[in-house]
Amino acid sequence: MTGTVETPVVELHGIEHSYRRTVALRGVALRVLPEEVVAVTGPSGCGKSTLLHVAAGIVRPQGGLVRLLGQDLDRLDETERTRLRRRRVGIVLQFGQLVPDLSVLDNVALPLLLEGHDRQAARTAAASWLERTGMDDARDATPAELSGGQSQRAAVARALVTGPAVVFADEPTGSMDTLGGELLLDLLVGAARERGASVVLVTHDNVVAARADREVRLRDGVIETESVLR
C-alpha cells in the first residue's frame, strides 16, 4: 500500500445523500490513495453502491465534498464531469450496462471513440482487452447474446481500455461463478496495479474483499469499520 503522504485520488468529506425518505449516506468521509485497492463492504441497502456512484461523480450528493483526481466535482458541470470520467476513470456497474445496439467490440472501443481516437486504433485496443478478458470469441456478439458473466467481462475490458487512473467497480464478480470471478478479479486488480491505477470495488463477497489493500465496511449509511489488509 502506498504511503499516506501522497495526494488522494478520491476524497469524500461529510457526504450526505437520501432517496426520498431513505437515508443512504450519513456524513461519510473516505480517502483513496494512488495505486490503492479499497473494498467497500456491508449488508444490502447500507449505501455501498451510492458511495461508489458519488465517488465516481455519477451521483451528486446532497451534502459534502467530492474531490476526484484533484478536481472538486461540485465546481464542474455535467459535461466536464463526463469528460473527466471518460478520460481518466474506468467504471464497471452491476450487470455490465453495455449499449444494446452495439457489438461487444464497439462497446469496449466506445470510450476511445467518444474521445476522438481513430476508429481502427480504438477497435484494435478493444480487441486486445477482449482477448485479455477471455471474450475474444464474442467480439461480434450483441449484449443480448451474452451471459451475465460475459457482460461483466466485457464491462471490465471497457473500463480498462483507456488506461484509467482509478477504476470503480460495483459487484464486478456478482454474475459469475467462483472460478470465473477469481479470474476476472485477477485481471482487474492486476491490470490496475500494472498501470498504477487505484481501484474502489463494492462487494458482498469476503473472498473478493480480501484481495484489497483496505476494507471499508458500511452499515446504515456510515462507515462502521476500516481495516488495513496489506
ROMI-212259 format. One record per residue: residue in three letters; z, y, x of N, C-alpha, C in turn. Coordinates in nm, 3 decimals, decimal comma. Layout:
ALA | Z | Y | X | Z | Y | X | Z | Y | X
...
This chain:
MET | 0,000 | -0,119 | 0,083 | 0,000 | 0,000 | 0,000 | 0,000 | 0,125 | 0,087
THR | -0,074 | 0,228 | 0,048 | -0,090 | 0,347 | 0,128 | 0,036 | 0,432 | 0,124
GLY | 0,062 | 0,507 | 0,230 | 0,183 | 0,588 | 0,237 | 0,187 | 0,696 | 0,132
THR | 0,308 | 0,739 | 0,097 | 0,328 | 0,834 | -0,012 | 0,291 | 0,977 | 0,025
VAL | 0,258 | 1,003 | 0,153 | 0,220 | 1,138 | 0,192 | 0,080 | 1,174 | 0,143
GLU | 0,004 | 1,078 | 0,101 | -0,133 | 1,104 | 0,059 | -0,138 | 1,170 | -0,079
THR | -0,244 | 1,245 | -0,102 | -0,264 | 1,310 | -0,231 | -0,302 | 1,207 | -0,336
PRO | -0,232 | 1,202 | -0,449 | -0,264 | 1,102 | -0,552 | -0,405 | 1,121 | -0,607
VAL | -0,468 | 1,010 | -0,646 | -0,597 | 1,019 | -0,714 | -0,577 | 1,038 | -0,864
VAL | -0,460 | 0,996 | -0,914 | -0,424 | 1,014 | -1,054 | -0,282 | 1,070 | -1,059
GLU | -0,263 | 1,178 | -1,136 | -0,130 | 1,234 | -1,158 | -0,112 | 1,263 | -1,307
LEU | -0,009 | 1,207 | -1,365 | 0,027 | 1,235 | -1,503 | 0,168 | 1,293 | -1,504
HIS | 0,186 | 1,402 | -1,578 | 0,317 | 1,465 | -1,587 | 0,349 | 1,495 | -1,733
GLY | 0,458 | 1,440 | -1,783 | 0,506 | 1,472 | -1,917 | 0,407 | 1,444 | -2,028
ILE | 0,334 | 1,331 | -2,020 | 0,229 | 1,303 | -2,117 | 0,287 | 1,262 | -2,252
GLU | 0,244 | 1,334 | -2,354 | 0,283 | 1,306 | -2,493 | 0,156 | 1,283 | -2,574
HIS | 0,158 | 1,178 | -2,656 | 0,043 | 1,155 | -2,743 | 0,083 | 1,069 | -2,862
SER | 0,030 | 1,106 | -2,978 | 0,060 | 1,033 | -3,102 | -0,068 | 1,012 | -3,181
TYR | -0,067 | 0,908 | -3,264 | -0,173 | 0,882 | -3,360 | -0,110 | 0,890 | -3,499
ARG | -0,133 | 1,003 | -3,565 | -0,069 | 1,029 | -3,694 | 0,083 | 1,015 | -3,680
ARG | 0,143 | 0,916 | -3,744 | 0,289 | 0,903 | -3,736 | 0,336 | 0,810 | -3,626
THR | 0,241 | 0,754 | -3,550 | 0,277 | 0,660 | -3,445 | 0,276 | 0,730 | -3,309
VAL | 0,390 | 0,731 | -3,243 | 0,402 | 0,791 | -3,111 | 0,359 | 0,688 | -3,008
ALA | 0,257 | 0,720 | -2,929 | 0,206 | 0,627 | -2,829 | 0,268 | 0,649 | -2,692
LEU | 0,282 | 0,775 | -2,651 | 0,338 | 0,807 | -2,520 | 0,442 | 0,918 | -2,535
ARG | 0,554 | 0,902 | -2,464 | 0,666 | 0,996 | -2,476 | 0,705 | 1,048 | -2,338
GLY | 0,639 | 1,151 | -2,292 | 0,676 | 1,215 | -2,167 | 0,651 | 1,130 | -2,043
VAL | 0,541 | 1,057 | -2,040 | 0,512 | 0,965 | -1,929 | 0,467 | 1,041 | -1,804
ALA | 0,518 | 0,998 | -1,690 | 0,476 | 1,051 | -1,560 | 0,432 | 0,934 | -1,473
LEU | 0,319 | 0,952 | -1,403 | 0,266 | 0,844 | -1,320 | 0,182 | 0,904 | -1,208
ARG | 0,192 | 0,844 | -1,089 | 0,108 | 0,881 | -0,975 | 0,044 | 0,755 | -0,920
VAL | -0,085 | 0,765 | -0,889 | -0,158 | 0,654 | -0,827 | -0,219 | 0,706 | -0,698
LEU | -0,192 | 0,636 | -0,589 | -0,236 | 0,680 | -0,457 | -0,373 | 0,623 | -0,422
PRO | -0,441 | 0,682 | -0,324 | -0,569 | 0,626 | -0,278 | -0,552 | 0,481 | -0,234
GLU | -0,647 | 0,397 | -0,274 | -0,654 | 0,255 | -0,239 | -0,541 | 0,171 | -0,303
GLU | -0,465 | 0,230 | -0,392 | -0,356 | 0,155 | -0,456 | -0,406 | 0,084 | -0,582
VAL | -0,356 | -0,036 | -0,605 | -0,385 | -0,112 | -0,727 | -0,258 | -0,113 | -0,811
VAL | -0,265 | -0,055 | -0,929 | -0,150 | -0,043 | -1,018 | -0,176 | -0,119 | -1,147
ALA | -0,087 | -0,207 | -1,182 | -0,096 | -0,281 | -1,308 | -0,003 | -0,216 | -1,410
VAL | -0,056 | -0,186 | -1,527 | 0,023 | -0,130 | -1,637 | 0,045 | -0,242 | -1,738
THR | 0,170 | -0,279 | -1,759 | 0,203 | -0,393 | -1,844 | 0,298 | -0,350 | -1,955
GLY | 0,326 | -0,445 | -2,045 | 0,417 | -0,419 | -2,155 | 0,369 | -0,486 | -2,282
PRO | 0,454 | -0,491 | -2,384 | 0,418 | -0,557 | -2,509 | 0,307 | -0,485 | -2,583
SER | 0,244 | -0,556 | -2,675 | 0,138 | -0,498 | -2,757 | 0,190 | -0,374 | -2,829
GLY | 0,108 | -0,268 | -2,829 | 0,144 | -0,146 | -2,900 | 0,239 | -0,054 | -2,827
CYS | 0,262 | -0,080 | -2,698 | 0,358 | 0,003 | -2,623 | 0,296 | 0,129 | -2,564
GLY | 0,163 | 0,144 | -2,572 | 0,097 | 0,263 | -2,520 | 0,014 | 0,240 | -2,395
LYS | -0,007 | 0,114 | -2,355 | -0,080 | 0,084 | -2,231 | -0,222 | 0,140 | -2,233
SER | -0,299 | 0,106 | -2,337 | -0,438 | 0,150 | -2,342 | -0,448 | 0,302 | -2,356
THR | -0,356 | 0,360 | -2,432 | -0,355 | 0,507 | -2,445 | -0,332 | 0,571 | -2,310
LEU | -0,239 | 0,517 | -2,232 | -0,212 | 0,570 | -2,098 | -0,337 | 0,563 | -2,011
LEU | -0,408 | 0,451 | -2,014 | -0,529 | 0,437 | -1,935 | -0,635 | 0,536 | -1,981
HIS | -0,653 | 0,551 | -2,112 | -0,755 | 0,642 | -2,164 | -0,723 | 0,787 | -2,130
VAL | -0,595 | 0,822 | -2,131 | -0,555 | 0,957 | -2,092 | -0,581 | 0,979 | -1,943
ALA | -0,542 | 0,884 | -1,860 | -0,559 | 0,897 | -1,715 | -0,706 | 0,908 | -1,678
ALA | -0,793 | 0,838 | -1,751 | -0,937 | 0,840 | -1,722 | -1,008 | 0,960 | -1,783
GLY | -0,937 | 1,041 | -1,859 | -0,999 | 1,159 | -1,919 | -1,079 | 1,130 | -2,044
ILE | -1,060 | 1,012 | -2,103 | -1,130 | 0,977 | -2,227 | -1,059 | 1,039 | -2,346
VAL | -0,927 | 1,040 | -2,342 | -0,843 | 1,098 | -2,448 | -0,770 | 1,219 | -2,393
ARG | -0,774 | 1,330 | -2,465 | -0,695 | 1,448 | -2,429 | -0,555 | 1,433 | -2,488
PRO | -0,452 | 1,430 | -2,405 | -0,317 | 1,415 | -2,460 | -0,273 | 1,541 | -2,534
GLN | -0,176 | 1,525 | -2,622 | -0,127 | 1,639 | -2,698 | -0,025 | 1,721 | -2,620
GLY | 0,020 | 1,666 | -2,508 | 0,111 | 1,740 | -2,422 | 0,109 | 1,682 | -2,282
GLY | 0,138 | 1,767 | -2,182 | 0,145 | 1,720 | -2,046 | 0,022 | 1,754 | -1,964
LEU | 0,028 | 1,718 | -1,836 | -0,077 | 1,750 | -1,739 | -0,141 | 1,622 | -1,688
VAL | -0,275 | 1,623 | -1,682 | -0,351 | 1,512 | -1,623 | -0,435 | 1,567 | -1,510
ARG | -0,416 | 1,513 | -1,391 | -0,499 | 1,551 | -1,277 | -0,567 | 1,425 | -1,225
LEU | -0,699 | 1,428 | -1,222 | -0,780 | 1,314 | -1,181 | -0,867 | 1,355 | -1,064
LEU | -0,847 | 1,288 | -0,949 | -0,924 | 1,316 | -0,829 | -0,921 | 1,465 | -0,795
GLY | -0,801 | 1,521 | -0,808 | -0,779 | 1,661 | -0,773 | -0,820 | 1,761 | -0,878
GLN | -0,874 | 1,715 | -0,990 | -0,920 | 1,804 | -1,097 | -0,819 | 1,806 | -1,211
ASP | -0,778 | 1,926 | -1,252 | -0,693 | 1,942 | -1,370 | -0,783 | 1,926 | -1,492
LEU | -0,770 | 1,813 | -1,562 | -0,864 | 1,782 | -1,670 | -0,856 | 1,880 | -1,786
ASP | -0,743 | 1,945 | -1,803 | -0,730 | 2,041 | -1,913 | -0,819 | 2,164 | -1,891
ARG | -0,860 | 2,185 | -1,768 | -0,945 | 2,301 | -1,737 | -1,093 | 2,268 | -1,742
LEU | -1,126 | 2,142 | -1,768 | -1,266 | 2,101 | -1,774 | -1,310 | 2,084 | -1,919
ASP | -1,434 | 2,126 | -1,949 | -1,486 | 2,099 | -2,082 | -1,538 | 1,955 | -2,087
GLU | -1,586 | 1,912 | -2,203 | -1,626 | 1,772 | -2,219 | -1,741 | 1,734 | -2,126
THR | -1,834 | 1,825 | -2,105 | -1,947 | 1,796 | -2,016 | -1,898 | 1,776 | -1,874
GLU | -1,807 | 1,860 | -1,829 | -1,754 | 1,848 | -1,692 | -1,670 | 1,721 | -1,676
ARG | -1,593 | 1,686 | -1,779 | -1,513 | 1,564 | -1,773 | -1,603 | 1,440 | -1,767
THR | -1,709 | 1,442 | -1,847 | -1,804 | 1,330 | -1,848 | -1,872 | 1,317 | -1,712
ARG | -1,910 | 1,430 | -1,654 | -1,976 | 1,426 | -1,523 | -1,882 | 1,371 | -1,416
LEU | -1,756 | 1,410 | -1,420 | -1,659 | 1,359 | -1,322 | -1,644 | 1,208 | -1,336
ARG | -1,632 | 1,159 | -1,460 | -1,619 | 1,014 | -1,481 | -1,743 | 0,941 | -1,433
ARG | -1,859 | 0,995 | -1,466 | -1,985 | 0,925 | -1,434 | -2,007 | 0,916 | -1,284
ARG | -1,966 | 1,019 | -1,210 | -1,992 | 1,023 | -1,067 | -1,886 | 0,953 | -0,983
ARG | -1,759 | 0,959 | -1,025 | -1,652 | 0,916 | -0,935 | -1,555 | 0,815 | -0,995
VAL | -1,578 | 0,775 | -1,121 | -1,484 | 0,687 | -1,191 | -1,558 | 0,568 | -1,247
GLY | -1,499 | 0,450 | -1,234 | -1,551 | 0,331 | -1,300 | -1,456 | 0,291 | -1,412
ILE | -1,510 | 0,254 | -1,527 | -1,428 | 0,221 | -1,643 | -1,472 | 0,088 | -1,702
VAL | -1,376 | -0,002 | -1,721 | -1,401 | -0,131 | -1,787 | -1,312 | -0,136 | -1,910
LEU | -1,371 | -0,121 | -2,028 | -1,295 | -0,124 | -2,152 | -1,292 | -0,266 | -2,209
GLN | -1,201 | -0,290 | -2,303 | -1,194 | -0,421 | -2,366 | -1,326 | -0,453 | -2,435
PHE | -1,367 | -0,579 | -2,424 | -1,488 | -0,631 | -2,489 | -1,617 | -0,574 | -2,429
GLY | -1,609 | -0,516 | -2,311 | -1,730 | -0,474 | -2,240 | -1,784 | -0,338 | -2,281
GLN | -1,801 | -0,316 | -2,412 | -1,855 | -0,188 | -2,463 | -1,990 | -0,155 | -2,400
LEU | -2,080 | -0,255 | -2,400 | -2,214 | -0,233 | -2,348 | -2,302 | -0,167 | -2,454
VAL | -2,409 | -0,101 | -2,409 | -2,504 | -0,037 | -2,502 | -2,591 | -0,147 | -2,562
PRO | -2,587 | -0,167 | -2,694 | -2,651 | -0,284 | -2,755 | -2,802 | -0,290 | -2,741
ASP | -2,868 | -0,174 | -2,731 | -3,015 | -0,173 | -2,729 | -3,074 | -0,187 | -2,589
LEU | -2,988 | -0,194 | -2,487 | -3,037 | -0,205 | -2,350 | -3,016 | -0,346 | -2,297
SER | -3,100 | -0,387 | -2,204 | -3,077 | -0,514 | -2,135 | -2,951 | -0,503 | -2,051
VAL | -2,901 | -0,618 | -2,009 | -2,784 | -0,619 | -1,922 | -2,813 | -0,541 | -1,794
LEU | -2,930 | -0,562 | -1,736 | -2,966 | -0,491 | -1,613 | -2,964 | -0,341 | -1,632
ASP | -3,022 | -0,293 | -1,742 | -3,026 | -0,149 | -1,765 | -2,889 | -0,094 | -1,804
ASN | -2,804 | -0,176 | -1,866 | -2,666 | -0,133 | -1,891 | -2,594 | -0,104 | -1,760
VAL | -2,612 | -0,192 | -1,663 | -2,544 | -0,174 | -1,535 | -2,604 | -0,056 | -1,458
ALA | -2,734 | -0,037 | -1,469 | -2,801 | 0,074 | -1,399 | -2,776 | 0,208 | -1,465
LEU | -2,729 | 0,208 | -1,590 | -2,721 | 0,331 | -1,669 | -2,645 | 0,445 | -1,602
PRO | -2,527 | 0,424 | -1,543 | -2,457 | 0,537 | -1,480 | -2,540 | 0,604 | -1,370
LEU | -2,618 | 0,526 | -1,296 | -2,702 | 0,583 | -1,193 | -2,820 | 0,658 | -1,253
LEU | -2,878 | 0,601 | -1,357 | -2,992 | 0,666 | -1,422 | -2,952 | 0,799 | -1,485
LEU | -2,833 | 0,804 | -1,544 | -2,785 | 0,928 | -1,606 | -2,761 | 1,037 | -1,502
GLU | -2,739 | 0,997 | -1,378 | -2,719 | 1,093 | -1,271 | -2,850 | 1,128 | -1,199
GLY | -2,962 | 1,079 | -1,254 | -3,092 | 1,118 | -1,200 | -3,141 | 1,036 | -1,083
HIS | -3,079 | 0,919 | -1,058 | -3,127 | 0,834 | -0,949 | -3,264 | 0,775 | -0,984
ASP | -3,339 | 0,743 | -0,882 | -3,468 | 0,677 | -0,900 | -3,448 | 0,547 | -0,979
ARG | -3,534 | 0,524 | -1,076 | -3,517 | 0,409 | -1,165 | -3,519 | 0,276 | -1,090
GLN | -3,613 | 0,261 | -0,999 | -3,623 | 0,135 | -0,927 | -3,501 | 0,113 | -0,838
ALA | -3,456 | 0,219 | -0,772 | -3,337 | 0,208 | -0,686 | -3,214 | 0,175 | -0,769
ALA | -3,203 | 0,237 | -0,886 | -3,089 | 0,211 | -0,973 | -3,089 | 0,067 | -1,022
ARG | -3,206 | 0,016 | -1,059 | -3,215 | -0,122 | -1,106 | -3,191 | -0,222 | -0,993
THR | -3,230 | -0,187 | -0,873 | -3,204 | -0,274 | -0,758 | -3,054 | -0,282 | -0,731
ALA | -2,987 | -0,168 | -0,736 | -2,842 | -0,168 | -0,716 | -2,773 | -0,246 | -0,828
ALA | -2,820 | -0,230 | -0,951 | -2,762 | -0,302 | -1,064 | -2,781 | -0,453 | -1,048
ALA | -2,899 | -0,493 | -1,004 | -2,926 | -0,636 | -0,985 | -2,834 | -0,696 | -0,879
SER | -2,804 | -0,618 | -0,775 | -2,715 | -0,665 | -0,670 | -2,575 | -0,690 | -0,725
TRP | -2,527 | -0,599 | -0,809 | -2,394 | -0,616 | -0,866 | -2,390 | -0,727 | -0,970
LEU | -2,498 | -0,747 | -1,043 | -2,503 | -0,859 | -1,136 | -2,498 | -0,992 | -1,061
GLU | -2,563 | -0,995 | -0,946 | -2,556 | -1,117 | -0,865 | -2,413 | -1,141 | -0,817
ARG | -2,345 | -1,035 | -0,775 | -2,209 | -1,050 | -0,725 | -2,112 | -1,092 | -0,835
THR | -2,141 | -1,055 | -0,960 | -2,053 | -1,093 | -1,071 | -2,096 | -1,222 | -1,140
GLY | -2,196 | -1,289 | -1,084 | -2,241 | -1,415 | -1,142 | -2,322 | -1,398 | -1,268
MET | -2,386 | -1,282 | -1,284 | -2,460 | -1,252 | -1,406 | -2,610 | -1,238 | -1,383
ASP | -2,658 | -1,281 | -1,268 | -2,799 | -1,261 | -1,235 | -2,891 | -1,328 | -1,335
ASP | -2,853 | -1,443 | -1,387 | -2,938 | -1,516 | -1,481 | -2,947 | -1,446 | -1,617
ALA | -2,855 | -1,353 | -1,644 | -2,851 | -1,286 | -1,775 | -2,902 | -1,142 | -1,768
ARG | -2,966 | -1,106 | -1,661 | -3,006 | -0,966 | -1,641 | -3,099 | -0,915 | -1,750
ASP | -3,182 | -1,002 | -1,808 | -3,277 | -0,958 | -1,910 | -3,225 | -0,979 | -2,053
ALA | -3,104 | -1,033 | -2,065 | -3,045 | -1,055 | -2,197 | -2,997 | -0,924 | -2,258
THR | -2,977 | -0,925 | -2,389 | -2,913 | -0,812 | -2,456 | -2,764 | -0,843 | -2,470
PRO | -2,680 | -0,742 | -2,489 | -2,537 | -0,766 | -2,505 | -2,503 | -0,864 | -2,617
ALA | -2,583 | -0,865 | -2,723 | -2,555 | -0,956 | -2,835 | -2,568 | -1,102 | -2,795
GLU | -2,640 | -1,130 | -2,688 | -2,663 | -1,267 | -2,642 | -2,555 | -1,315 | -2,544
LEU | -2,460 | -1,229 | -2,512 | -2,359 | -1,263 | -2,412 | -2,230 | -1,313 | -2,478
SER | -2,158 | -1,396 | -2,404 | -2,022 | -1,432 | -2,445 | -1,929 | -1,317 | -2,409
GLY | -1,805 | -1,326 | -2,456 | -1,708 | -1,222 | -2,423 | -1,685 | -1,210 | -2,273
GLY | -1,676 | -1,324 | -2,206 | -1,656 | -1,322 | -2,062 | -1,774 | -1,264 | -1,987
GLN | -1,896 | -1,296 | -2,033 | -2,015 | -1,239 | -1,971 | -2,021 | -1,088 | -1,989
SER | -1,983 | -1,042 | -2,107 | -1,981 | -0,897 | -2,132 | -1,886 | -0,827 | -2,037
GLN | -1,770 | -0,889 | -2,012 | -1,673 | -0,829 | -1,920 | -1,726 | -0,826 | -1,778
ARG | -1,795 | -0,931 | -1,736 | -1,851 | -0,933 | -1,601 | -1,957 | -0,824 | -1,586
ALA | -2,040 | -0,807 | -1,688 | -2,141 | -0,701 | -1,684 | -2,075 | -0,564 | -1,682
ALA | -1,965 | -0,548 | -1,755 | -1,894 | -0,421 | -1,758 | -1,833 | -0,389 | -1,622
VAL | -1,783 | -0,491 | -1,553 | -1,729 | -0,471 | -1,419 | -1,841 | -0,429 | -1,323
ALA | -1,957 | -0,495 | -1,333 | -2,071 | -0,456 | -1,250 | -2,110 | -0,311 | -1,275
ARG | -2,112 | -0,271 | -1,400 | -2,146 | -0,132 | -1,435 | -2,043 | -0,034 | -1,379
ALA | -1,915 | -0,073 | -1,382 | -1,809 | 0,015 | -1,332 | -1,815 | 0,034 | -1,181
LEU | -1,866 | -0,066 | -1,110 | -1,865 | -0,062 | -0,964 | -1,995 | -0,012 | -0,902
VAL | -2,102 | -0,005 | -0,982 | -2,234 | 0,023 | -0,926 | -2,244 | 0,161 | -0,861
THR | -2,163 | 0,256 | -0,906 | -2,170 | 0,392 | -0,850 | -2,082 | 0,410 | -0,727
GLY | -2,004 | 0,307 | -0,688 | -1,912 | 0,322 | -0,576 | -1,801 | 0,419 | -0,610
PRO | -1,729 | 0,399 | -0,722 | -1,630 | 0,497 | -0,768 | -1,508 | 0,508 | -0,676
ALA | -1,438 | 0,621 | -0,687 | -1,314 | 0,642 | -0,612 | -1,196 | 0,577 | -0,682
VAL | -1,207 | 0,559 | -0,812 | -1,100 | 0,496 | -0,889 | -1,162 | 0,419 | -1,005
VAL | -1,105 | 0,301 | -1,034 | -1,154 | 0,217 | -1,144 | -1,040 | 0,198 | -1,243
PHE | -1,069 | 0,222 | -1,370 | -0,974 | 0,196 | -1,478 | -1,023 | 0,075 | -1,556
ALA | -0,938 | -0,025 | -1,572 | -0,978 | -0,149 | -1,638 | -0,876 | -0,187 | -1,745
ASP | -0,923 | -0,200 | -1,868 | -0,837 | -0,232 | -1,981 | -0,855 | -0,379 | -2,017
GLU | -0,757 | -0,462 | -1,983 | -0,761 | -0,607 | -2,007 | -0,894 | -0,666 | -1,958
PRO | -0,927 | -0,648 | -1,828 | -1,058 | -0,691 | -1,780 | -1,082 | -0,841 | -1,787
THR | -0,975 | -0,921 | -1,790 | -0,992 | -1,067 | -1,796 | -0,955 | -1,124 | -1,933
GLY | -0,936 | -1,037 | -2,032 | -0,887 | -1,081 | -2,162 | -0,979 | -1,174 | -2,237
SER | -1,110 | -1,167 | -2,211 | -1,208 | -1,250 | -2,282 | -1,252 | -1,371 | -2,201
MET | -1,177 | -1,404 | -2,096 | -1,223 | -1,506 | -2,003 | -1,122 | -1,619 | -1,989
ASP | -1,172 | -1,738 | -1,949 | -1,081 | -1,847 | -1,919 | -1,010 | -1,817 | -1,787
THR | -0,913 | -1,900 | -1,753 | -0,830 | -1,872 | -1,636 | -0,910 | -1,861 | -1,508
LEU | -0,999 | -1,958 | -1,483 | -1,077 | -1,958 | -1,360 | -1,171 | -1,838 | -1,355
GLY | -1,242 | -1,814 | -1,466 | -1,334 | -1,701 | -1,471 | -1,262 | -1,569 | -1,452
GLY | -1,143 | -1,558 | -1,512 | -1,065 | -1,436 | -1,498 | -1,020 | -1,413 | -1,355
GLU | -0,980 | -1,520 | -1,286 | -0,936 | -1,507 | -1,147 | -1,052 | -1,465 | -1,057
LEU | -1,169 | -1,522 | -1,082 | -1,286 | -1,487 | -1,001 | -1,325 | -1,341 | -1,023
LEU | -1,321 | -1,297 | -1,149 | -1,356 | -1,158 | -1,179 | -1,254 | -1,063 | -1,117
LEU | -1,128 | -1,100 | -1,124 | -1,023 | -1,016 | -1,067 | -1,038 | -1,008 | -0,915
ASP | -1,074 | -1,121 | -0,853 | -1,100 | -1,121 | -0,709 | -1,209 | -1,019 | -0,675
LEU | -1,315 | -1,019 | -0,757 | -1,426 | -0,928 | -0,733 | -1,384 | -0,784 | -0,754
LEU | -1,317 | -0,756 | -0,865 | -1,279 | -0,619 | -0,899 | -1,187 | -0,560 | -0,794
VAL | -1,079 | -0,633 | -0,763 | -0,982 | -0,582 | -0,666 | -1,042 | -0,583 | -0,526
GLY | -1,116 | -0,690 | -0,492 | -1,176 | -0,699 | -0,360 | -1,276 | -0,589 | -0,333
ALA | -1,362 | -0,561 | -0,431 | -1,463 | -0,457 | -0,415 | -1,398 | -0,320 | -0,404
ALA | -1,293 | -0,299 | -0,481 | -1,223 | -0,171 | -0,476 | -1,158 | -0,151 | -0,339
ARG | -1,092 | -0,254 | -0,290 | -1,028 | -0,243 | -0,158 | -1,133 | -0,224 | -0,048
GLU | -1,243 | -0,294 | -0,061 | -1,351 | -0,285 | 0,038 | -1,406 | -0,143 | 0,047
ARG | -1,411 | -0,075 | -0,066 | -1,469 | 0,059 | -0,071 | -1,363 | 0,169 | -0,070
GLY | -1,236 | 0,132 | -0,057 | -1,129 | 0,231 | -0,051 | -1,098 | 0,294 | -0,185
ALA | -1,128 | 0,225 | -0,295 | -1,103 | 0,279 | -0,428 | -0,965 | 0,236 | -0,479
SER | -0,913 | 0,313 | -0,571 | -0,790 | 0,277 | -0,641 | -0,828 | 0,203 | -0,769
VAL | -0,733 | 0,124 | -0,820 | -0,755 | 0,052 | -0,946 | -0,631 | 0,069 | -1,034
VAL | -0,653 | 0,106 | -1,158 | -0,547 | 0,105 | -1,259 | -0,590 | 0,007 | -1,366
LEU | -0,514 | -0,101 | -1,382 | -0,554 | -0,201 | -1,480 | -0,442 | -0,229 | -1,579
VAL | -0,482 | -0,234 | -1,705 | -0,391 | -0,270 | -1,814 | -0,401 | -0,419 | -1,836
THR | -0,289 | -0,486 | -1,843 | -0,291 | -0,630 | -1,865 | -0,162 | -0,677 | -1,930
HIS | -0,172 | -0,787 | -2,005 | -0,053 | -0,854 | -2,059 | -0,026 | -0,982 | -1,980
ASP | -0,112 | -1,008 | -1,881 | -0,108 | -1,134 | -1,806 | -0,029 | -1,115 | -1,676
ASN | 0,080 | -1,188 | -1,660 | 0,164 | -1,174 | -1,541 | 0,089 | -1,213 | -1,414
VAL | -0,004 | -1,309 | -1,425 | -0,081 | -1,351 | -1,308 | -0,170 | -1,237 | -1,261
VAL | -0,232 | -1,167 | -1,356 | -0,316 | -1,052 | -1,322 | -0,230 | -0,941 | -1,262
ALA | -0,118 | -0,912 | -1,324 | -0,030 | -0,806 | -1,275 | 0,018 | -0,833 | -1,133
ALA | 0,038 | -0,960 | -1,101 | 0,089 | -0,996 | -0,969 | -0,009 | -0,964 | -0,856
ARG | -0,135 | -0,936 | -0,890 | -0,235 | -0,903 | -0,788 | -0,227 | -0,755 | -0,747
ALA | -0,148 | -0,679 | -0,819 | -0,140 | -0,535 | -0,793 | -0,043 | -0,503 | -0,680
ASP | -0,051 | -0,379 | -0,630 | 0,047 | -0,330 | -0,534 | 0,176 | -0,288 | -0,604
ARG | 0,160 | -0,244 | -0,729 | 0,275 | -0,192 | -0,803 | 0,256 | -0,223 | -0,952
GLU | 0,363 | -0,258 | -1,019 | 0,359 | -0,283 | -1,163 | 0,440 | -0,175 | -1,235
VAL | 0,378 | -0,115 | -1,335 | 0,443 | -0,015 | -1,420 | 0,454 | -0,074 | -1,559
ARG | 0,575 | -0,093 | -1,607 | 0,596 | -0,158 | -1,737 | 0,634 | -0,055 | -1,842
LEU | 0,555 | -0,053 | -1,950 | 0,582 | 0,039 | -2,061 | 0,655 | -0,032 | -2,173
ARG | 0,734 | 0,044 | -2,246 | 0,795 | -0,003 | -2,370 | 0,818 | 0,118 | -2,459
ASP | 0,766 | 0,109 | -2,582 | 0,783 | 0,217 | -2,680 | 0,741 | 0,353 | -2,625
GLY | 0,631 | 0,354 | -2,550 | 0,573 | 0,480 | -2,507 | 0,637 | 0,544 | -2,385
VAL | 0,731 | 0,475 | -2,320 | 0,793 | 0,528 | -2,199 | 0,785 | 0,423 | -2,088
ILE | 0,793 | 0,468 | -1,964 | 0,794 | 0,373 | -1,853 | 0,934 | 0,314 | -1,842
GLU | 0,941 | 0,183 | -1,864 | 1,069 | 0,112 | -1,861 | 1,111 | 0,078 | -1,719
THR | 1,016 | 0,024 | -1,641 | 1,043 | -0,011 | -1,501 | 0,919 | 0,009 | -1,417
GLU | 0,940 | 0,029 | -1,286 | 0,832 | 0,029 | -1,188 | 0,874 | -0,063 | -1,075
SER | 0,784 | -0,153 | -1,034 | 0,817 | -0,250 | -0,930 | 0,709 | -0,248 | -0,822
VAL | 0,749 | -0,233 | -0,696 | 0,656 | -0,246 | -0,585 | 0,640 | -0,394 | -0,555
LEU | 0,516 | -0,442 | -0,557 | 0,489 | -0,584 | -0,540 | 0,444 | -0,619 | -0,399
ARG | 0,388 | -0,522 | -0,328 | 0,345 | -0,546 | -0,190 | 0,332 | -0,415 | -0,115
